[in-house]
Structure formats: structure tokens, C-alpha cells
């Protein structure tokens, strides 16, 4: 019968199932990782400063025109600078 035995067919089916469920599991893990990173980014937006390897939003100081990090902005020293410090 074409060299196919029940054992070979079952083994092939098992390999296909393992690849299929492995692929599903991997994509689910990646989705969870992305969702967790989004949550962490939202949390750090109003709390701790973002990790050093990530981009930081910059705002322009209306007094001197310099661009400074939006989070934890410090005064440039001019009297009309709106930032604390
Ligand atoms: Zn300034």
C-alpha cells in the first residue's frame, strides 16, 4: 500500500499537529508580549521615566525655544520659563 503504514500516517499527523499548535502558541506569546509592553509604556507615561533605550517625547520651551524632554522638564533658568526647578 504505497509504503504507507498506520504508524507513518499517525507520525506525520502528529508532526503536523505539533507544528500547527507550536505556531499558534508562539504567536500568542508574541501577542501577549506586545500587549504587556503597551501596558508598561502607558504606565510609565505618568509615572517613572521611560527606559533609556526608548524614544522620549520632546517639547519646545516657550521661553527660550530649546527642546527638552516632556517628562521631567526642568526650567531653563529664565524668569518666564513655565517649567519647575
Ligand atoms: Zn526655557
PDB file of the backbone (N, CA, C, O) and the ligand in Angstrom, with CONECT records:
HET     ZN  A 101       1
ATOM      1  N   UNK A   1       0.853  -1.215   0.000  1.00  0.00           N
ATOM      2  CA  UNK A   1       0.000   0.000   0.000  1.00  0.00           C
ATOM      3  C   UNK A   1       0.873   1.244   0.000  1.00  0.00           C
ATOM      4  O   UNK A   1       0.876   1.999   0.973  1.00  0.00           O
ATOM      5  N   UNK A   2       1.615   1.466  -1.082  1.00  0.00           N
ATOM      6  CA  UNK A   2       2.456   2.651  -1.295  1.00  0.00           C
ATOM      7  C   UNK A   2       3.472   2.877  -0.192  1.00  0.00           C
ATOM      8  O   UNK A   2       3.979   3.989  -0.046  1.00  0.00           O
ATOM      9  N   UNK A   3       3.776   1.873   0.570  1.00  0.00           N
ATOM     10  CA  UNK A   3       4.752   2.021   1.640  1.00  0.00           C
ATOM     11  C   UNK A   3       4.245   2.819   2.823  1.00  0.00           C
ATOM     12  O   UNK A   3       5.030   3.207   3.689  1.00  0.00           O
ATOM     13  N   UNK A   4       2.949   3.072   2.874  1.00  0.00           N
ATOM     14  CA  UNK A   4       2.388   3.834   3.992  1.00  0.00           C
ATOM     15  C   UNK A   4       1.803   2.886   5.018  1.00  0.00           C
ATOM     16  O   UNK A   4       0.960   2.050   4.694  1.00  0.00           O
ATOM     17  N   UNK A   5       2.247   3.016   6.239  1.00  0.00           N
ATOM     18  CA  UNK A   5       1.657   2.230   7.307  1.00  0.00           C
ATOM     19  C   UNK A   5       0.894   3.177   8.229  1.00  0.00           C
ATOM     20  O   UNK A   5       1.057   4.396   8.173  1.00  0.00           O
ATOM     21  N   UNK A   6       0.074   2.596   9.061  1.00  0.00           N
ATOM     22  CA  UNK A   6      -0.682   3.407  10.029  1.00  0.00           C
ATOM     23  C   UNK A   6       0.270   4.230  10.903  1.00  0.00           C
ATOM     24  O   UNK A   6       0.007   5.388  11.225  1.00  0.00           O
ATOM     25  N   UNK A   7       1.377   3.594  11.272  1.00  0.00           N
ATOM     26  CA  UNK A   7       2.350   4.298  12.117  1.00  0.00           C
ATOM     27  C   UNK A   7       2.907   5.533  11.443  1.00  0.00           C
ATOM     28  O   UNK A   7       3.020   6.583  12.075  1.00  0.00           O
ATOM     29  N   UNK A   8       3.266   5.423  10.137  1.00  0.00           N
ATOM     30  CA  UNK A   8       3.813   6.580   9.430  1.00  0.00           C
ATOM     31  C   UNK A   8       2.781   7.690   9.289  1.00  0.00           C
ATOM     32  O   UNK A   8       3.096   8.872   9.427  1.00  0.00           O
ATOM     33  N   UNK A   9       1.537   7.287   9.012  1.00  0.00           N
ATOM     34  CA  UNK A   9       0.470   8.292   8.859  1.00  0.00           C
ATOM     35  C   UNK A   9       0.238   9.017  10.187  1.00  0.00           C
ATOM     36  O   UNK A   9       0.111  10.241  10.227  1.00  0.00           O
ATOM     37  N   UNK A  10       0.185   8.241  11.268  1.00  0.00           N
ATOM     38  CA  UNK A  10      -0.023   8.863  12.586  1.00  0.00           C
ATOM     39  C   UNK A  10       1.144   9.768  12.956  1.00  0.00           C
ATOM     40  O   UNK A  10       0.949  10.840  13.528  1.00  0.00           O
ATOM     41  N   UNK A  11       2.356   9.334  12.630  1.00  0.00           N
ATOM     42  CA  UNK A  11       3.531  10.151  12.942  1.00  0.00           C
ATOM     43  C   UNK A  11       3.482  11.463  12.151  1.00  0.00           C
ATOM     44  O   UNK A  11       3.772  12.529  12.692  1.00  0.00           O
ATOM     45  N   UNK A  12       3.115  11.378  10.874  1.00  0.00           N
ATOM     46  CA  UNK A  12       3.005  12.584  10.050  1.00  0.00           C
ATOM     47  C   UNK A  12       1.940  13.515  10.615  1.00  0.00           C
ATOM     48  O   UNK A  12       2.154  14.724  10.704  1.00  0.00           O
ATOM     49  N   UNK A  13       0.785  12.953  10.999  1.00  0.00           N
ATOM     50  CA  UNK A  13      -0.278  13.766  11.573  1.00  0.00           C
ATOM     51  C   UNK A  13       0.181  14.416  12.874  1.00  0.00           C
ATOM     52  O   UNK A  13      -0.143  15.572  13.148  1.00  0.00           O
ATOM     53  N   UNK A  14       0.940  13.663  13.674  1.00  0.00           N
ATOM     54  CA  UNK A  14       1.422  14.211  14.945  1.00  0.00           C
ATOM     55  C   UNK A  14       2.400  15.360  14.703  1.00  0.00           C
ATOM     56  O   UNK A  14       2.359  16.371  15.404  1.00  0.00           O
ATOM     57  N   UNK A  15       3.279  15.206  13.710  1.00  0.00           N
ATOM     58  CA  UNK A  15       4.246  16.269  13.403  1.00  0.00           C
ATOM     59  C   UNK A  15       3.513  17.520  12.915  1.00  0.00           C
ATOM     60  O   UNK A  15       3.838  18.636  13.322  1.00  0.00           O
ATOM     61  N   UNK A  16       2.512  17.326  12.030  1.00  0.00           N
ATOM     62  CA  UNK A  16       1.752  18.481  11.519  1.00  0.00           C
ATOM     63  C   UNK A  16       1.028  19.177  12.673  1.00  0.00           C
ATOM     64  O   UNK A  16       1.022  20.406  12.754  1.00  0.00           O
ATOM     65  N   UNK A  17       0.416  18.387  13.569  1.00  0.00           N
ATOM     66  CA  UNK A  17      -0.292  18.979  14.699  1.00  0.00           C
ATOM     67  C   UNK A  17       0.679  19.727  15.616  1.00  0.00           C
ATOM     68  O   UNK A  17       0.359  20.807  16.114  1.00  0.00           O
ATOM     69  N   UNK A  18       1.865  19.151  15.837  1.00  0.00           N
ATOM     70  CA  UNK A  18       2.838  19.807  16.708  1.00  0.00           C
ATOM     71  C   UNK A  18       3.273  21.141  16.117  1.00  0.00           C
ATOM     72  O   UNK A  18       3.380  22.135  16.835  1.00  0.00           O
ATOM     73  N   UNK A  19       3.526  21.166  14.805  1.00  0.00           N
ATOM     74  CA  UNK A  19       3.933  22.421  14.154  1.00  0.00           C
ATOM     75  C   UNK A  19       2.799  23.441  14.236  1.00  0.00           C
ATOM     76  O   UNK A  19       3.034  24.611  14.538  1.00  0.00           O
ATOM     77  N   UNK A  20       1.557  22.992  13.965  1.00  0.00           N
ATOM     78  CA  UNK A  20       0.413  23.900  13.976  1.00  0.00           C
ATOM     79  C   UNK A  20       0.209  24.517  15.364  1.00  0.00           C
ATOM     80  O   UNK A  20       0.097  25.736  15.493  1.00  0.00           O
ATOM     81  N   UNK A  21       0.162  23.669  16.404  1.00  0.00           N
ATOM     82  CA  UNK A  21      -0.075  24.203  17.741  1.00  0.00           C
ATOM     83  C   UNK A  21       1.134  24.972  18.269  1.00  0.00           C
ATOM     84  O   UNK A  21       0.993  25.918  19.043  1.00  0.00           O
ATOM     85  N   UNK A  22       2.319  24.553  17.841  1.00  0.00           N
ATOM     86  CA  UNK A  22       3.511  25.316  18.216  1.00  0.00           C
ATOM     87  C   UNK A  22       3.469  26.718  17.623  1.00  0.00           C
ATOM     88  O   UNK A  22       3.815  27.693  18.290  1.00  0.00           O
ATOM     89  N   UNK A  23       3.047  26.815  16.374  1.00  0.00           N
ATOM     90  CA  UNK A  23       2.926  28.110  15.706  1.00  0.00           C
ATOM     91  C   UNK A  23       1.880  28.986  16.415  1.00  0.00           C
ATOM     92  O   UNK A  23       2.099  30.175  16.644  1.00  0.00           O
ATOM     93  N   UNK A  24       0.726  28.360  16.759  1.00  0.00           N
ATOM     94  CA  UNK A  24      -0.321  29.113  17.462  1.00  0.00           C
ATOM     95  C   UNK A  24       0.192  29.623  18.804  1.00  0.00           C
ATOM     96  O   UNK A  24      -0.034  30.777  19.171  1.00  0.00           O
ATOM     97  N   UNK A  25       0.881  28.752  19.527  1.00  0.00           N
ATOM     98  CA  UNK A  25       1.404  29.109  20.849  1.00  0.00           C
ATOM     99  C   UNK A  25       2.408  30.255  20.728  1.00  0.00           C
ATOM    100  O   UNK A  25       2.394  31.189  21.531  1.00  0.00           O
ATOM    101  N   UNK A  26       3.278  30.176  19.721  1.00  0.00           N
ATOM    102  CA  UNK A  26       4.315  31.191  19.550  1.00  0.00           C
ATOM    103  C   UNK A  26       3.692  32.551  19.240  1.00  0.00           C
ATOM    104  O   UNK A  26       4.098  33.568  19.802  1.00  0.00           O
ATOM    105  N   UNK A  27       2.702  32.563  18.341  1.00  0.00           N
ATOM    106  CA  UNK A  27       2.091  33.853  18.000  1.00  0.00           C
ATOM    107  C   UNK A  27       1.324  34.413  19.189  1.00  0.00           C
ATOM    108  O   UNK A  27       1.260  35.630  19.362  1.00  0.00           O
ATOM    109  N   UNK A  28       0.733  33.533  20.018  1.00  0.00           N
ATOM    110  CA  UNK A  28       0.023  34.015  21.211  1.00  0.00           C
ATOM    111  C   UNK A  28       1.016  34.627  22.208  1.00  0.00           C
ATOM    112  O   UNK A  28       0.739  35.668  22.804  1.00  0.00           O
ATOM    113  N   UNK A  29       2.155  33.985  22.382  1.00  0.00           N
ATOM    114  CA  UNK A  29       3.175  34.511  23.291  1.00  0.00           C
ATOM    115  C   UNK A  29       3.645  35.883  22.810  1.00  0.00           C
ATOM    116  O   UNK A  29       3.824  36.799  23.612  1.00  0.00           O
ATOM    117  N   UNK A  30       3.845  36.022  21.486  1.00  0.00           N
ATOM    118  CA  UNK A  30       4.290  37.308  20.947  1.00  0.00           C
ATOM    119  C   UNK A  30       3.237  38.381  21.147  1.00  0.00           C
ATOM    120  O   UNK A  30       3.568  39.526  21.455  1.00  0.00           O
ATOM    121  N   UNK A  31       1.940  38.015  20.972  1.00  0.00           N
ATOM    122  CA  UNK A  31       0.861  38.985  21.182  1.00  0.00           C
ATOM    123  C   UNK A  31       0.834  39.445  22.636  1.00  0.00           C
ATOM    124  O   UNK A  31       0.707  40.636  22.920  1.00  0.00           O
ATOM    125  N   UNK A  32       0.955  38.477  23.557  1.00  0.00           N
ATOM    126  CA  UNK A  32       0.946  38.828  24.980  1.00  0.00           C
ATOM    127  C   UNK A  32       2.116  39.744  25.308  1.00  0.00           C
ATOM    128  O   UNK A  32       1.973  40.689  26.083  1.00  0.00           O
ATOM    129  N   UNK A  33       3.263  39.467  24.723  1.00  0.00           N
ATOM    130  CA  UNK A  33       4.433  40.312  24.958  1.00  0.00           C
ATOM    131  C   UNK A  33       4.202  41.720  24.467  1.00  0.00           C
ATOM    132  O   UNK A  33       4.564  42.682  25.146  1.00  0.00           O
ATOM    133  N   UNK A  34       3.598  41.859  23.284  1.00  0.00           N
ATOM    134  CA  UNK A  34       3.328  43.199  22.749  1.00  0.00           C
ATOM    135  C   UNK A  34       2.326  43.933  23.623  1.00  0.00           C
ATOM    136  O   UNK A  34       2.483  45.126  23.883  1.00  0.00           O
ATOM    137  N   UNK A  35       1.277  43.216  24.087  1.00  0.00           N
ATOM    138  CA  UNK A  35       0.278  43.848  24.937  1.00  0.00           C
ATOM    139  C   UNK A  35       0.896  44.306  26.253  1.00  0.00           C
ATOM    140  O   UNK A  35       0.595  45.393  26.745  1.00  0.00           O
ATOM    141  N   UNK A  36       1.760  43.468  26.816  1.00  0.00           N
ATOM    142  CA  UNK A  36       2.408  43.832  28.072  1.00  0.00           C
ATOM    143  C   UNK A  36       3.278  45.071  27.886  1.00  0.00           C
ATOM    144  O   UNK A  36       3.300  45.956  28.741  1.00  0.00           O
ATOM    145  N   UNK A  37       4.004  45.128  26.748  1.00  0.00           N
ATOM    146  CA  UNK A  37       4.864  46.292  26.502  1.00  0.00           C
ATOM    147  C   UNK A  37       4.025  47.556  26.361  1.00  0.00           C
ATOM    148  O   UNK A  37       4.425  48.623  26.825  1.00  0.00           O
ATOM    149  N   UNK A  38       2.845  47.438  25.712  1.00  0.00           N
ATOM    150  CA  UNK A  38       1.971  48.606  25.588  1.00  0.00           C
ATOM    151  C   UNK A  38       1.525  49.082  26.964  1.00  0.00           C
ATOM    152  O   UNK A  38       1.541  50.278  27.259  1.00  0.00           O
ATOM    153  N   UNK A  39       1.119  48.109  27.819  1.00  0.00           N
ATOM    154  CA  UNK A  39       0.674  48.458  29.174  1.00  0.00           C
ATOM    155  C   UNK A  39       1.788  49.174  29.926  1.00  0.00           C
ATOM    156  O   UNK A  39       1.557  50.198  30.569  1.00  0.00           O
ATOM    157  N   UNK A  40       3.001  48.625  29.839  1.00  0.00           N
ATOM    158  CA  UNK A  40       4.132  49.213  30.558  1.00  0.00           C
ATOM    159  C   UNK A  40       4.380  50.624  30.054  1.00  0.00           C
ATOM    160  O   UNK A  40       4.647  51.530  30.844  1.00  0.00           O
ATOM    161  N   UNK A  41       4.293  50.820  28.721  1.00  0.00           N
ATOM    162  CA  UNK A  41       4.515  52.157  28.170  1.00  0.00           C
ATOM    163  C   UNK A  41       3.467  53.130  28.675  1.00  0.00           C
ATOM    164  O   UNK A  41       3.784  54.279  28.981  1.00  0.00           O
ATOM    165  N   UNK A  42       2.191  52.671  28.767  1.00  0.00           N
ATOM    166  CA  UNK A  42       1.141  53.548  29.285  1.00  0.00           C
ATOM    167  C   UNK A  42       1.431  53.912  30.740  1.00  0.00           C
ATOM    168  O   UNK A  42       1.271  55.062  31.149  1.00  0.00           O
ATOM    169  N   UNK A  43       1.858  52.914  31.513  1.00  0.00           N
ATOM    170  CA  UNK A  43       2.127  53.160  32.928  1.00  0.00           C
ATOM    171  C   UNK A  43       3.257  54.165  33.113  1.00  0.00           C
ATOM    172  O   UNK A  43       3.169  55.065  33.949  1.00  0.00           O
ATOM    173  N   UNK A  44       4.321  54.005  32.326  1.00  0.00           N
ATOM    174  CA  UNK A  44       5.463  54.892  32.518  1.00  0.00           C
ATOM    175  C   UNK A  44       5.164  56.295  32.033  1.00  0.00           C
ATOM    176  O   UNK A  44       5.897  57.226  32.366  1.00  0.00           O
ATOM    177  N   UNK A  45       4.090  56.476  31.242  1.00  0.00           N
ATOM    178  CA  UNK A  45       3.768  57.805  30.737  1.00  0.00           C
ATOM    179  C   UNK A  45       3.477  58.796  31.838  1.00  0.00           C
ATOM    180  O   UNK A  45       3.778  59.981  31.691  1.00  0.00           O
ATOM    181  N   UNK A  46       2.891  58.339  32.954  1.00  0.00           N
ATOM    182  CA  UNK A  46       2.553  59.288  34.014  1.00  0.00           C
ATOM    183  C   UNK A  46       3.298  58.977  35.314  1.00  0.00           C
ATOM    184  O   UNK A  46       3.006  59.579  36.347  1.00  0.00           O
ATOM    185  N   UNK A  47       4.224  58.076  35.279  1.00  0.00           N
ATOM    186  CA  UNK A  47       4.926  57.701  36.498  1.00  0.00           C
ATOM    187  C   UNK A  47       6.426  57.816  36.344  1.00  0.00           C
ATOM    188  O   UNK A  47       6.971  58.912  36.216  1.00  0.00           O
ATOM    189  N   UNK A  48       7.086  56.668  36.357  1.00  0.00           N
ATOM    190  CA  UNK A  48       8.543  56.650  36.250  1.00  0.00           C
ATOM    191  C   UNK A  48       8.975  57.046  34.838  1.00  0.00           C
ATOM    192  O   UNK A  48       8.192  56.906  33.899  1.00  0.00           O
ATOM    193  N   UNK A  49      10.186  57.530  34.672  1.00  0.00           N
ATOM    194  CA  UNK A  49      10.668  57.856  33.325  1.00  0.00           C
ATOM    195  C   UNK A  49      10.772  56.607  32.476  1.00  0.00           C
ATOM    196  O   UNK A  49      10.976  55.520  33.017  1.00  0.00           O
ATOM    197  N   UNK A  50      10.638  56.726  31.138  1.00  0.00           N
ATOM    198  CA  UNK A  50      10.707  55.549  30.278  1.00  0.00           C
ATOM    199  C   UNK A  50      12.105  54.960  30.275  1.00  0.00           C
ATOM    200  O   UNK A  50      13.071  55.650  30.602  1.00  0.00           O
ATOM    201  N   UNK A  51      12.226  53.662  29.902  1.00  0.00           N
ATOM    202  CA  UNK A  51      13.558  53.040  29.843  1.00  0.00           C
ATOM    203  C   UNK A  51      14.491  53.809  28.915  1.00  0.00           C
ATOM    204  O   UNK A  51      14.040  54.482  27.987  1.00  0.00           O
ATOM    205  N   UNK A  52      15.790  53.705  29.169  1.00  0.00           N
ATOM    206  CA  UNK A  52      16.762  54.533  28.463  1.00  0.00           C
ATOM    207  C   UNK A  52      16.821  54.226  26.972  1.00  0.00           C
ATOM    208  O   UNK A  52      17.225  55.088  26.191  1.00  0.00           O
ATOM    209  N   UNK A  53      16.429  53.018  26.555  1.00  0.00           N
ATOM    210  CA  UNK A  53      16.565  52.656  25.145  1.00  0.00           C
ATOM    211  C   UNK A  53      15.341  53.019  24.323  1.00  0.00           C
ATOM    212  O   UNK A  53      15.248  52.607  23.166  1.00  0.00           O
ATOM    213  N   UNK A  54      14.390  53.781  24.880  1.00  0.00           N
ATOM    214  CA  UNK A  54      13.194  54.140  24.146  1.00  0.00           C
ATOM    215  C   UNK A  54      13.171  55.627  23.861  1.00  0.00           C
ATOM    216  O   UNK A  54      13.781  56.425  24.572  1.00  0.00           O
ATOM    217  N   UNK A  55      12.442  55.990  22.788  1.00  0.00           N
ATOM    218  CA  UNK A  55      12.349  57.386  22.383  1.00  0.00           C
ATOM    219  C   UNK A  55      11.556  58.182  23.416  1.00  0.00           C
ATOM    220  O   UNK A  55      10.653  57.651  24.063  1.00  0.00           O
ATOM    221  N   UNK A  56      11.894  59.430  23.561  1.00  0.00           N
ATOM    222  CA  UNK A  56      11.250  60.315  24.531  1.00  0.00           C
ATOM    223  C   UNK A  56      10.619  61.472  23.770  1.00  0.00           C
ATOM    224  O   UNK A  56      11.230  62.033  22.861  1.00  0.00           O
ATOM    225  N   UNK A  57       9.393  61.826  24.146  1.00  0.00           N
ATOM    226  CA  UNK A  57       8.737  62.981  23.544  1.00  0.00           C
ATOM    227  C   UNK A  57       9.450  64.253  23.987  1.00  0.00           C
ATOM    228  O   UNK A  57       9.846  64.399  25.144  1.00  0.00           O
ATOM    229  N   UNK A  58       9.603  65.169  23.033  1.00  0.00           N
ATOM    230  CA  UNK A  58      10.256  66.439  23.308  1.00  0.00           C
ATOM    231  C   UNK A  58       9.247  67.565  23.171  1.00  0.00           C
ATOM    232  O   UNK A  58       8.366  67.513  22.313  1.00  0.00           O
ATOM    233  N   UNK A  59       9.371  68.570  24.003  1.00  0.00           N
ATOM    234  CA  UNK A  59       8.531  69.766  23.893  1.00  0.00           C
ATOM    235  C   UNK A  59       9.452  70.979  23.816  1.00  0.00           C
ATOM    236  O   UNK A  59      10.563  70.980  24.346  1.00  0.00           O
ATOM    237  N   UNK A  60       8.954  72.013  23.137  1.00  0.00           N
ATOM    238  CA  UNK A  60       9.748  73.221  22.989  1.00  0.00           C
ATOM    239  C   UNK A  60       9.411  74.187  24.116  1.00  0.00           C
ATOM    240  O   UNK A  60       8.242  74.469  24.380  1.00  0.00           O
ATOM    241  N   UNK A  61      10.430  74.682  24.765  1.00  0.00           N
ATOM    242  CA  UNK A  61      10.234  75.667  25.830  1.00  0.00           C
ATOM    243  C   UNK A  61       9.763  76.973  25.183  1.00  0.00           C
ATOM    244  O   UNK A  61      10.435  77.503  24.298  1.00  0.00           O
ATOM    245  N   UNK A  62       8.609  77.494  25.620  1.00  0.00           N
ATOM    246  CA  UNK A  62       8.115  78.734  25.015  1.00  0.00           C
ATOM    247  C   UNK A  62       8.996  79.945  25.347  1.00  0.00           C
ATOM    248  O   UNK A  62       8.933  80.963  24.658  1.00  0.00           O
ATOM    249  N   UNK A  63       9.795  79.840  26.373  1.00  0.00           N
ATOM    250  CA  UNK A  63      10.615  80.992  26.764  1.00  0.00           C
ATOM    251  C   UNK A  63      11.900  81.077  25.938  1.00  0.00           C
ATOM    252  O   UNK A  63      12.223  82.142  25.413  1.00  0.00           O
ATOM    253  N   UNK A  64      12.634  79.970  25.818  1.00  0.00           N
ATOM    254  CA  UNK A  64      13.934  80.024  25.159  1.00  0.00           C
ATOM    255  C   UNK A  64      13.965  79.280  23.827  1.00  0.00           C
ATOM    256  O   UNK A  64      14.903  79.460  23.050  1.00  0.00           O
ATOM    257  N   UNK A  65      12.955  78.444  23.544  1.00  0.00           N
ATOM    258  CA  UNK A  65      12.904  77.745  22.271  1.00  0.00           C
ATOM    259  C   UNK A  65      13.659  76.432  22.248  1.00  0.00           C
ATOM    260  O   UNK A  65      13.630  75.723  21.243  1.00  0.00           O
ATOM    261  N   UNK A  66      14.336  76.093  23.337  1.00  0.00           N
ATOM    262  CA  UNK A  66      15.055  74.820  23.384  1.00  0.00           C
ATOM    263  C   UNK A  66      14.059  73.667  23.486  1.00  0.00           C
ATOM    264  O   UNK A  66      12.982  73.817  24.064  1.00  0.00           O
ATOM    265  N   UNK A  67      14.427  72.514  22.921  1.00  0.00           N
ATOM    266  CA  UNK A  67      13.610  71.313  23.057  1.00  0.00           C
ATOM    267  C   UNK A  67      14.120  70.523  24.250  1.00  0.00           C
ATOM    268  O   UNK A  67      15.312  70.243  24.377  1.00  0.00           O
ATOM    269  N   UNK A  68      13.168  70.167  25.131  1.00  0.00           N
ATOM    270  CA  UNK A  68      13.517  69.412  26.328  1.00  0.00           C
ATOM    271  C   UNK A  68      12.581  68.220  26.443  1.00  0.00           C
ATOM    272  O   UNK A  68      11.497  68.225  25.860  1.00  0.00           O
ATOM    273  N   UNK A  69      12.988  67.196  27.191  1.00  0.00           N
ATOM    274  CA  UNK A  69      12.156  66.007  27.381  1.00  0.00           C
ATOM    275  C   UNK A  69      10.861  66.412  28.079  1.00  0.00           C
ATOM    276  O   UNK A  69      10.872  67.131  29.078  1.00  0.00           O
ATOM    277  N   UNK A  70       9.721  65.923  27.519  1.00  0.00           N
ATOM    278  CA  UNK A  70       8.423  66.304  28.070  1.00  0.00           C
ATOM    279  C   UNK A  70       8.270  65.804  29.501  1.00  0.00           C
ATOM    280  O   UNK A  70       7.680  66.479  30.345  1.00  0.00           O
ATOM    281  N   UNK A  71       8.812  64.602  29.769  1.00  0.00           N
ATOM    282  CA  UNK A  71       8.710  64.058  31.121  1.00  0.00           C
ATOM    283  C   UNK A  71       9.846  64.604  31.981  1.00  0.00           C
ATOM    284  O   UNK A  71      11.019  64.504  31.622  1.00  0.00           O
ATOM    285  N   UNK A  72       9.487  65.166  33.089  1.00  0.00           N
ATOM    286  CA  UNK A  72      10.502  65.677  33.999  1.00  0.00           C
ATOM    287  C   UNK A  72      11.184  66.923  33.481  1.00  0.00           C
ATOM    288  O   UNK A  72      12.372  67.128  33.734  1.00  0.00           O
ATOM    289  N   UNK A  73      10.441  67.776  32.748  1.00  0.00           N
ATOM    290  CA  UNK A  73      11.032  69.000  32.203  1.00  0.00           C
ATOM    291  C   UNK A  73      11.480  69.925  33.327  1.00  0.00           C
ATOM    292  O   UNK A  73      10.810  70.058  34.351  1.00  0.00           O
ATOM    293  N   UNK A  74      12.626  70.561  33.111  1.00  0.00           N
ATOM    294  CA  UNK A  74      13.204  71.455  34.109  1.00  0.00           C
ATOM    295  C   UNK A  74      13.289  72.865  33.538  1.00  0.00           C
ATOM    296  O   UNK A  74      13.387  73.049  32.325  1.00  0.00           O
ATOM    297  N   UNK A  75      13.251  73.830  34.401  1.00  0.00           N
ATOM    298  CA  UNK A  75      13.346  75.210  33.982  1.00  0.00           C
ATOM    299  C   UNK A  75      14.722  75.478  33.364  1.00  0.00           C
ATOM    300  O   UNK A  75      15.732  74.913  33.782  1.00  0.00           O
ATOM    301  N   UNK A  76      14.728  76.358  32.357  1.00  0.00           N
ATOM    302  CA  UNK A  76      15.990  76.709  31.723  1.00  0.00           C
ATOM    303  C   UNK A  76      16.662  77.869  32.462  1.00  0.00           C
ATOM    304  O   UNK A  76      17.780  78.257  32.124  1.00  0.00           O
ATOM    305  N   UNK A  77      15.993  78.411  33.453  1.00  0.00           N
ATOM    306  CA  UNK A  77      16.596  79.472  34.230  1.00  0.00           C
ATOM    307  C   UNK A  77      16.043  80.855  33.935  1.00  0.00           C
ATOM    308  O   UNK A  77      16.288  81.799  34.686  1.00  0.00           O
ATOM    309  N   UNK A  78      15.298  80.977  32.845  1.00  0.00           N
ATOM    310  CA  UNK A  78      14.701  82.268  32.540  1.00  0.00           C
ATOM    311  C   UNK A  78      13.478  82.478  33.432  1.00  0.00           C
ATOM    312  O   UNK A  78      12.850  81.523  33.889  1.00  0.00           O
ATOM    313  N   UNK A  79      13.158  83.749  33.668  1.00  0.00           N
ATOM    314  CA  UNK A  79      12.064  84.071  34.577  1.00  0.00           C
ATOM    315  C   UNK A  79      10.714  83.606  34.013  1.00  0.00           C
ATOM    316  O   UNK A  79       9.835  83.199  34.773  1.00  0.00           O
ATOM    317  N   UNK A  80      10.544  83.665  32.681  1.00  0.00           N
ATOM    318  CA  UNK A  80       9.249  83.315  32.103  1.00  0.00           C
ATOM    319  C   UNK A  80       9.164  81.846  31.685  1.00  0.00           C
ATOM    320  O   UNK A  80       8.221  81.473  30.986  1.00  0.00           O
ATOM    321  N   UNK A  81      10.105  81.012  32.084  1.00  0.00           N
ATOM    322  CA  UNK A  81      10.052  79.583  31.764  1.00  0.00           C
ATOM    323  C   UNK A  81       8.955  78.923  32.595  1.00  0.00           C
ATOM    324  O   UNK A  81       8.925  79.085  33.815  1.00  0.00           O
ATOM    325  N   UNK A  82       8.056  78.182  31.950  1.00  0.00           N
ATOM    326  CA  UNK A  82       6.902  77.604  32.673  1.00  0.00           C
ATOM    327  C   UNK A  82       7.245  76.337  33.454  1.00  0.00           C
ATOM    328  O   UNK A  82       6.403  75.846  34.206  1.00  0.00           O
ATOM    329  N   UNK A  83       8.429  75.804  33.305  1.00  0.00           N
ATOM    330  CA  UNK A  83       8.730  74.518  33.943  1.00  0.00           C
ATOM    331  C   UNK A  83       9.350  74.730  35.323  1.00  0.00           C
ATOM    332  O   UNK A  83      10.040  75.723  35.552  1.00  0.00           O
ATOM    333  N   UNK A  84       9.100  73.784  36.251  1.00  0.00           N
ATOM    334  CA  UNK A  84       9.611  73.928  37.613  1.00  0.00           C
ATOM    335  C   UNK A  84      11.122  73.699  37.702  1.00  0.00           C
ATOM    336  O   UNK A  84      11.739  73.121  36.808  1.00  0.00           O
ATOM    337  N   UNK A  85      11.676  74.156  38.775  1.00  0.00           N
ATOM    338  CA  UNK A  85      13.088  73.870  39.027  1.00  0.00           C
ATOM    339  C   UNK A  85      13.909  75.080  38.742  1.00  0.00           C
ATOM    340  O   UNK A  85      15.130  75.047  38.893  1.00  0.00           O
TER     341      UNK A  85
HETATM  342 ZN    ZN A 101      13.323  77.598  28.599  1.00  0.00          ZN
END
